[in-house]
Structures are given as structure tokens and as C-alpha cells.
């Protein structure tokens, strides 16, 4: 299938997901089927599946760790789910987020073939998706307050990682790209940023506002080093915009954040981790392999209710896949983390916009189960590498490989590019 057609299906799937889907739907339906079909067509599922059995000679480290995690996740936790008698619906609800987590693995063959312009379009695509989720979340919250909807649906939308991504990307661009000669673009970005910020404020997301503050400080220091006058003008403009646009909302939002921190603190994350540990050490098999997909927990973070999720990706991995699965997950995430130095050198704004959703969803939010989180990981893994860089890396890694039938001198199939 032509690459342009595959790219069209990918964009259509993401936009449909943002406009009509939910990050973690309780009852997947027609929209989820269409989104999944569009992704399968665009990513080329058979190609990705064969890559599991036919590794490339020179591939990035995160591909190796993701392959190990995929093989393990489709075997041991499935067997444990059968032995534990977990509900099939709960098993399926865990398997899909696991595959989302490994989206970089499945997009390997798709993303590196995109042109640089198409890769930039993917960034804008996820930005638009975040804005759509923010708008839908605010609308759902308003409907919930008026008794016409459920606040929980709104929280699903607002907690989408692309919402924070959109706020950080727009804010970073507005702060770093401002020039006295051309202020229109950055000013438009700053005004557009109001949408995801209001959505996060409505959900009282302390971690998201902390991430925005840290990113602002980092980028502000960079602006200050280049031009003191521009830094002072930006600070004045940001303060004026803050009070002019948000007006009377600033005080209540700050008060709500402080009050939530006083009431719930860390939301009993440590107690939740202790409950997971007690659950998995019940026997040697569960310690090693976990409760299996669909495993449940009486979570202190939600008042002792029995749920099939935790608020941290690592504790969820421990609960579902055991110590072996958690170590494999840590290895996979660690190799993705190694991509950030290169991302920061090439695009600091984008790197910050990806870094904070990556960290927050690993440790604090249950949004790691969403397709959005897979998109964030995909951008971390694949963005910013050119075909020339791939060829150099492949040649370096394959210097000692003898020529084989069907392979070029550097050990790769002819025409193959490595991300």
C-alpha cells in the first residue's frame, strides 16, 4: 500500500479517536473498532508481527527490550490469568493497554518511512487531538454539573496525555519563539493554550500544573540567557495575559490545587503499592509472574474497592506480570528514556512536551492505559532520526557481520532503513 495512503489512514484514525473515542472506554464499540482498523491498515500489522520473529540486524535498543516485553506479555500473564480464573472481559481490557504500551514496536516500520514534513504533521496531529480532548472534557464537565452527563467521562477525556502535551507544546512555543518582529504566532499559541489549561484546572491536576511550571522555568532560563529584554517583556506579557484571560479564575484554581493537596496528599500511592506487594507475595508463582491479565486489587487509593488497575504503570506491571514483567517493563521504559538527550538537543520544546506525560503517567496517573500514552511513547522512540543517521548507526553496529545471501555488506536487507 502506498505510504501516503497509510499515512492518511493513520491521521484519520487519530482524529476519529480524538473526536468520538475515549482514552479508556468502559465498553468499546464501533468507534474503537474503526480506530483500531485504521491503525492496523496504516501500521501494517503483518509486517510488525513478522518483526517479532525476524529481528533486524541493527535496531535501536528500545526495539530489543520491547520485543522481550511483548513475548513475555503474550505468554506468562496469559497463562497466569487462566490459572487464576480471571474474567475474560478484564483480561481483554488489560491486553489492549499492554499493546498500546508497545505501540513504538508496531510503528517501527511505519514511522521511519515518513518524510520529515509528515513527521512534523504527526506532531500537529497529536496537538490537535489534545485540544479536541480538552474541549470535549470541558463540555462534558459542564453537562455533568447540569445533570445531563457524568463527570467521570469528562475526567477520562481531560486526563488524556495529549491534553498535557498540547498545553506544554503551545506554551513552550509561545515562550521560546516570541520575537518583537513577529509576535502573532506565539501570541496565538498562548491564547490557544488556554483551552487545555482550563481543562486541567477543572480536573484540579496538580502534577500537570507542576510540569508546566518546571517547563516554563527551564525554557525561561534559556530565553534569559539569550536576551534579558525579551525575557522581561515575556514575563510581563505572560502576567498580563494570565490575569486578563483567566481573570477571576486564577484565585479559585490556586485555592483548589492547594486544598486538594491538603486533603489527599499523594492520593495514597504508597499504600497502593504496599497493597500490590502484599497481593503478589502470596505465592512464588504470583511473585514471579503476577496475578495475570485481569488481576484485581482491593485498592486503598479508591476507598478499598476492588479494581483492576493501579495509579502507577510500575505497580500495575508488578500486579499483573510479577517481578519478571516489572523488570522487563522497567528495561523498556529505561531504553526509551535514553532517547531524551537526543530529543532535547534537537527540539527542546517537543522533548519537554513528551517528557512530562511520560513521567507522570508512569508514576502518578492511570492514563498509561490509554492509546494516547502509546502515541507519546511512539514520538519519544521514533521522532527526530533521519535515514542518514540510521544508515550510519546500522553500518557501525554491523561491521563484524559477514555477507549473507540476500543481505548487503553491512548485514541488512537491501533498502532497509533502521530507526
C-alpha positions in Angstrom: 0.0 0.0 0.0 1.4 3.5 -0.9 2.9 5.3 2.1 0.6 8.3 1.5 -2.5 6.1 1.8 -1.2 4.6 5.0 -0.4 8.0 6.4 -4.0 9.1 5.6 -5.5 6.2 7.5 -3.3 6.9 10.5 -4.3 10.6 10.6 -8.0 9.6 10.2 -7.8 7.1 13.0 -6.2 9.6 15.4 -8.7 12.3 14.6 -11.7 9.9 14.9 -10.3 8.7 18.2 -10.0 12.3 19.5 -13.4 13.4 18.2 -15.5 10.4 19.2 -13.5 8.0 21.3 -12.4 7.7 24.9 -8.8 7.1 26.2 -10.0 4.2 28.5 -13.6 3.2 27.3 -15.6 1.1 29.7 -17.4 -0.6 26.7 -15.5 -0.4 23.4 -17.8 -0.2 20.5 -18.0 0.9 16.8 -15.7 3.9 17.2 -13.0 1.8 18.8 -13.3 -0.8 16.0 -12.9 1.9 13.3 -9.9 3.4 15.1 -8.3 0.1 15.5 -8.9 -0.9 11.9 -7.4 2.4 10.7 -4.3 1.9 12.8 -3.9 -1.7 11.5 -4.2 -0.6 7.9 -1.7 2.3 8.4 0.9 0.5 10.5 0.8 -2.8 8.6 0.2 -5.3 11.3 1.6 -8.4 9.4 4.9 -6.5 9.0 5.1 -5.7 12.6 4.2 -9.2 13.6 6.9 -10.8 11.4 9.4 -8.4 13.0 8.9 -10.3 16.2 10.4 -13.5 14.6 12.8 -11.7 12.2 14.8 -9.1 14.1 16.7 -6.5 12.1 20.5 -6.7 12.4 20.9 -3.1 13.5 18.0 -1.9 15.5 17.7 0.5 18.4 18.0 -0.8 22.0 14.3 0.0 22.8 13.3 -2.4 20.0 15.1 -5.2 21.7 13.6 -4.5 25.1 10.1 -4.0 23.7 10.3 -7.3 21.8 11.2 -9.2 25.0 8.4 -7.5 26.9 5.9 -8.3 24.1 6.9 -12.0 24.0 6.6 -12.2 27.8 3.4 -10.3 28.0 1.7 -12.5 25.5 2.7 -15.7 27.4 3.2 -15.7 31.1 0.5 -13.3 32.2 -2.0 -15.0 29.9 -1.2 -18.4 31.5 -1.5 -16.8 35.0 -4.8 -15.3 34.0 -6.1 -18.8 33.1 -4.8 -20.3 36.3 -6.2 -17.6 38.5 -9.6 -17.8 36.7 -9.7 -14.1 35.8 -12.7 -12.8 34.0 -12.2 -12.8 30.2 -13.5 -9.2 29.8 -10.9 -8.0 32.4 -8.2 -9.9 30.6 -9.1 -8.2 27.3 -9.2 -4.8 29.0 -5.7 -5.4 30.1 -4.3 -6.8 26.9 -5.2 -3.7 24.8 -3.4 -1.2 27.1 -0.4 -3.6 27.0 -0.4 -3.4 23.2 -0.8 0.4 23.4 2.2 0.5 25.6 4.2 -1.2 22.9 3.0 1.0 20.1 6.5 2.1 19.3 7.3 -1.5 18.4 4.4 -1.7 16.0 5.0 1.7 14.4 8.7 0.9 13.8 8.1 0.0 10.1 5.7 2.9 9.6 7.2 5.9 11.2 10.8 5.9 9.8 9.4 5.8 6.3 7.6 9.1 6.8 9.1 12.2 5.3 10.3 15.0 7.6 7.2 17.0 6.7 4.9 14.1 7.6 6.7 13.7 10.9 6.0 17.3 11.7 2.4 16.7 10.7 2.2 13.9 13.3 3.2 16.4 16.0 0.5 18.8 14.9 -1.9 15.9 14.7 -1.4 14.9 18.4 -1.6 18.6 19.3 -5.0 18.9 17.6 -6.1 15.6 19.3 -5.1 17.1 22.7 -7.1 20.3 22.0 -10.2 18.2 21.0 -10.0 16.1 24.1 -9.7 19.3 26.2 -12.8 20.8 24.5 -14.8 17.6 24.9 -13.7 17.3 28.5 -14.8 20.8 29.4 -18.1 20.3 27.6 -18.7 17.0 29.5 -17.9 18.6 32.8 -20.4 21.4 32.1 -23.0 18.7 31.2 -22.2 16.8 34.3 -22.7 19.8 36.5 -26.0 20.5 34.9 -27.1 16.9 35.5 -27.0 15.9 31.8 -23.8 13.8 31.9 -21.2 12.1 34.0 -18.2 13.9 35.5 -16.3 10.6 35.2 -16.5 10.7 31.4 -15.0 14.2 31.5 -12.1 13.1 33.7 -11.2 10.4 31.2 -11.0 13.0 28.5 -9.1 15.6 30.4 -6.6 13.1 31.8 -5.6 12.1 28.3 -1.8 12.6 27.9 -2.3 14.5 24.7 -4.0 17.3 26.7 -0.9 18.0 28.8 1.2 17.5 25.6 -0.8 20.2 23.9 -0.5 22.6 26.8 3.2 22.1 27.1 3.9 22.3 23.3 1.8 25.5 22.9 3.3 27.1 26.0 6.8 26.2 25.0 6.4 27.6 21.5 4.8 30.8 22.8 7.7 31.3 25.3 10.6 30.4 23.0 9.5 31.6 19.6 8.4 35.1 20.6 10.0 37.8 18.6 9.2 41.5 18.7 9.2 41.4 14.9 6.7 38.5 14.6 4.6 38.2 17.8 1.4 36.9 16.1 2.2 33.2 16.1 3.4 32.9 19.7 0.5 35.0 20.9 -1.9 32.8 19.1 -0.3 29.7 20.7 -0.5 31.3 24.1 -4.2 32.0 23.7 -4.9 28.5 22.3 -3.1 27.1 25.3 -5.9 28.4 27.5 -8.2 25.5 26.4 -6.1 22.6 27.7 -5.1 24.7 30.8 -8.7 25.3 31.7 -9.5 21.6 31.2 -6.7 20.6 33.5 -7.7 23.3 36.0 -11.3 21.9 36.0 -9.9 18.5 36.9 -7.5 20.0 39.5 -4.5 18.2 38.1 -1.6 19.1 40.4 1.0 17.2 38.6 0.2 18.7 35.2 0.5 22.3 36.6 3.7 21.3 38.3 5.0 20.0 34.9 4.0 23.3 33.2 5.8 25.3 35.9 9.0 23.3 35.6 9.0 23.5 31.8 8.3 27.3 32.0 11.3 27.7 34.3 13.6 25.7 32.0 12.6 27.5 28.9 12.5 30.9 30.7 16.2 30.4 31.7 17.0 29.7 28.1 15.3 32.9 27.0 17.0 34.9 29.7 20.4 33.7 28.6 19.8 34.9 25.1 18.1 38.2 25.8 17.3 39.9 29.1 15.0 42.4 27.5 13.0 39.7 25.8 12.7 37.7 29.0 11.4 40.7 30.9 8.9 41.6 28.2 7.7 37.9 28.1 7.3 37.8 31.8 5.2 41.0 31.8 3.2 39.8 28.8 2.6 36.4 30.5 1.5 38.0 33.7 -0.8 40.3 31.9 -2.3 37.5 29.8 -2.7 35.4 32.8 -4.8 37.9 34.7 -6.6 39.2 31.6 -7.7 35.9 30.1 -8.2 33.9 33.3 -9.4 36.9 35.3 -11.2 35.9 38.4 -10.5 32.2 37.8 -6.8 32.4 38.9 -7.5 32.6 42.6 -10.1 29.8 42.8 -7.9 27.5 40.7 -4.9 28.0 43.0 -7.1 27.6 46.1 -8.5 24.3 44.6 -5.0 23.0 44.0 -3.8 23.8 47.5 -6.9 22.4 49.1 -6.7 19.1 47.1 -3.1 18.7 48.1 -4.1 19.3 51.8 -6.9 16.8 51.6 -5.5 13.9 49.6 -1.7 14.5 49.6 -0.2 11.7 47.4 -3.6 10.0 47.0 -2.3 7.0 49.0 0.1 5.9 46.2 2.5 4.3 48.7 -0.4 2.5 50.4 -1.5 1.3 47.0 2.0 0.0 46.2 2.0 -1.8 49.6 -1.3 -3.5 48.7 0.1 -4.6 45.4 3.2 -6.1 47.1 1.0 -8.0 49.6 -1.0 -9.3 46.7 1.9 -10.6 44.7 3.9 -12.2 47.5 1.1 -14.6 48.3 3.0 -17.3 46.4 6.1 -17.8 44.4 4.3 -18.0 41.0 2.4 -14.8 41.6 5.6 -13.1 42.8 7.4 -14.1 39.6 4.6 -13.9 37.1 1.9 -11.8 38.8 -1.8 -12.3 39.0 -2.1 -12.3 35.2 -4.0 -10.0 32.9 -7.3 -9.2 34.5 -5.9 -9.4 38.0 -7.7 -7.3 40.6 -6.7 -5.4 43.8 -8.5 -4.0 46.8 -7.1 -0.6 46.4 -6.7 1.8 49.3 -6.4 4.7 46.8 -10.2 4.2 45.9 -11.5 3.5 49.4 -10.8 -0.2 49.4 -12.9 -1.0 46.3 -11.8 -4.0 44.1 -10.4 -2.6 40.9 -8.3 -4.0 38.0 -5.9 -1.0 37.8 -3.4 1.0 39.9 -2.3 4.6 39.6 1.2 3.7 38.5 2.4 1.8 35.5 5.1 0.1 37.5 2.8 -1.1 40.3 0.3 -2.3 37.7 3.1 -4.2 35.9 4.1 -5.8 39.3 0.5 -6.8 40.0 -0.3 -8.2 36.5 3.0 -9.6 35.3 5.0 -10.1 38.5 8.6 -9.2 39.3 9.9 -10.5 35.9 7.3 -8.5 34.0 8.0 -5.3 36.0 11.8 -5.6 35.4 11.1 -6.1 31.7 8.8 -3.0 31.7 11.5 -1.0 33.5 14.1 -2.1 30.9 11.8 -1.0 28.1 10.9 2.4 29.7 14.6 2.9 30.6 15.7 2.4 27.0 13.0 4.9 25.8 14.3 7.4 28.5 17.7 7.2 26.8 16.2 8.8 23.8 15.6 12.1 25.6 19.2 13.6 25.4 19.0 13.4 21.6 15.4 14.8 21.7 16.5 17.7 23.9 19.4 18.6 21.6 17.1 18.6 18.5 13.9 20.1 19.9 13.8 21.2 23.5 10.1 22.2 23.4 8.9 18.9 21.9 11.2 17.0 24.3 9.6 18.7 27.4 6.1 18.2 26.0 6.8 14.5 25.7 8.9 14.1 28.9 6.3 15.2 31.4 3.4 13.0 30.1 5.9 10.1 30.0 6.9 10.6 33.7 3.5 11.5 35.1 1.7 8.6 33.5 4.4 6.1 34.7 4.2 7.1 38.4 1.0 9.1 39.1 -1.9 8.7 36.7 -3.7 5.6 35.4 -3.6 7.2 31.9 -0.8 4.8 31.0 -3.7 2.5 29.9 -4.8 4.9 27.1 -3.9 4.9 23.4 -2.6 8.4 24.0 0.2 7.1 26.1 1.2 4.8 23.2 1.3 7.9 20.9 3.6 9.7 23.4 5.9 6.7 23.5 5.9 6.4 19.7 7.0 10.0 19.4 9.7 9.5 22.0 11.0 6.4 20.2 10.8 7.5 16.6 10.9 11.2 16.2 13.9 13.1 15.1 16.0 10.3 13.4 16.8 10.7 9.7 17.5 7.9 7.3 21.2 9.1 7.0 21.6 8.7 10.8 20.0 5.3 10.7 22.4 4.2 7.9 25.4 5.3 9.9 24.2 3.5 13.0 23.5 0.4 11.1 26.9 0.4 9.5 28.6 0.9 12.9 26.6 -1.9 14.5 27.1 -4.3 11.6 30.9 -4.0 11.0 31.6 -7.6 12.1 28.8 -9.3 10.2 29.7 -11.4 7.3 27.9 -11.2 4.0 24.9 -13.4 3.8 22.6 -14.3 0.9 20.0 -11.6 0.4 21.9 -9.2 2.7 24.1 -6.3 1.8 27.6 -6.0 3.1 26.5 -4.3 6.3 24.2 -7.2 7.2 20.9 -5.6 6.3 18.4 -6.3 3.6 18.8 -4.0 0.6 16.8 -0.8 1.0 16.2 -1.4 4.7 16.4 1.7 7.0 16.8 1.4 10.7 15.2 3.8 13.2 
